[in-house]
Amino acid sequence: MKRKVGYTWRLREVMAQHRIFTATELVPLLRERGIDLSASQVHRMVSGTPERLSLQVLSALCDILACTPADLVTTTAENAGVRKTATGDLPTPPSNVAKLRPRAARILPDA
């Protein structure tokens, strides 16, 4: 059985709980911890859902926000739907299959 996994990035929510409302407020806090990201990189991390994130950045965010990685990332996992096969769904073949076969063409000369 296949599983479908996903995650939700909750950085903005956790920031709001700590009264940090803009990405620019986060930039100096990250720099204090040795993370040198531009304002636009921090904005993308706050406003979107990152596909990749360094553990250094994650650790710094957890330190700044006094939280755990589980507070920033919630995961989901569910069983993927089973694909249906075509067996049993096919119509029954006609009883007179010979009528369905093509006939050889006869070419007649022009008269």
Buried (B, 14 or more C-beta within 10 A) or exposed (E): EEEEEEEEBBBBEBBEEEEBEEBEBBBEBBEEBEBEBEEEBBBBBBEEEBEEBEEEBBEBBBEBBEBEEEBBBEEEEEEEEEEEEEEEEEEEEEEEEEEEEEEEEEEEEEE
